[in-house]
């Protein structure tokens, strides 16, 4: 069975984080797969810790990791198969290396994603 792309919808979410390190995005397009294209993270944290970004998007797992420094950019290419229709809201959460929600107050994060719908030939 060959798959041909029916459409691609590009979505970007961004936030200036509060003390919870969490933000939400409204209804996402119905798709078979999402690809995390780019993540930008900017922080003035002098320690420059590494954070993971968790989401309930499809796999309820880690999308990528970022360094809390000025102007960090990553192109992870993470591919997530979406087996269920999108939820009403998608949640994103900054996590420390020990998988604990972390405070990233004042930091900026942006995630650029492609939602891909396939047509079966």
N, C-alpha and C positions, 0 to 999 in steps of 0.2 A: 504494500500500500504506500503510494507516494503522497507526500503532503505538499500542497502548494499554498502559499500565503494568500489569504483572502484580504486581510487588511492589517495595518500596524497603526496603533494609536500611541503617540508619545505623551507621557504625563510627567510633570515635574512637581515635586512637593518640596517645600522649604519651610524653615522655622527658625526663629530666634528662641533658643531653648530657655525654659524656666527651670526652677529647682527640681522639678520632677524628671527632666530629661526625656519627656514624652510629648508626642504630638499626634494628631489624627488627620486623615485625609478622607473626604467624602466619597461617594459612590464612584467606583472605578469601572472602566469598560469591561464588558464580557469578553473574555479571551481564553485561549488554550494555554498560553505561556506568557510569562513576563521575563524580560531581560533587564537587569540592572546595568545601565550603560555608564553612568558617571555619578560619583559622589563627591561633593565639595564640603569641606569642613573647615571652619576657621575659629581659632581659640587663642586667647592670650595666656593660657595656662602655662606657667613657667616650668612645670614638671614634665609637660608633654606626654601624658599617658596615652595608651592605646585603648580605644573603646570599640566595642562591637555594636552594630545596629541590628536589633531584633525587630521582627514584624510578624503580625498574624496573617500576612499576605501568603496565602496558599499553603506554605509548609510550616507555619508557626515557628520560624527559625531565624538564624542569623543571616542577614543579607550580605554583610561585608564588615570589614574593620577599618577604622580611621585613626589617625594620629591627631591629638588635640594640640595643634600648632597653627600658626597663621598660614592661611592659603593652601591647606592640604587638599589634593585632588587625587582621586582614584578612578580607574575604569575597570571595575571587577568583572563584568560580563557574566555575573551570576544568572543562571537560568532556573526558573521555577515553573514547574508544571502546575497549572491551575485546574484542579479536578472538580471544584465546586463553583457555583456562581459567586461573584464578588459580594462581600459583606457590605452592609450599609455604610460602615466606617472602617477604614484600615488604620491600625495603630502602629506607631513606630516608637521604639524605646532605646535609649542609649544604655549600654550595659558595660560594667567593668569586666576585667579579665576573669573575675571569679563568678561571672554570670549574675551579678547583683545590679539592679537598677541603680544608675548613678546620676548625681546632680551635675549638670553642665550649664548652669545658669549663665545666660548672656552669650553663649556660643552660637554660631550660625551653622546650619546644615542644610544641604540641598541634595535631593536624589532625583536623577533623571532616569525614567524607565520606559521601555517599549512593551506595550501589550500587543501580542500577536495572536490573531485568529487564523486557523488553518482551514482550508477547504480540502476535503477528501476527494481524490480523483476516482 
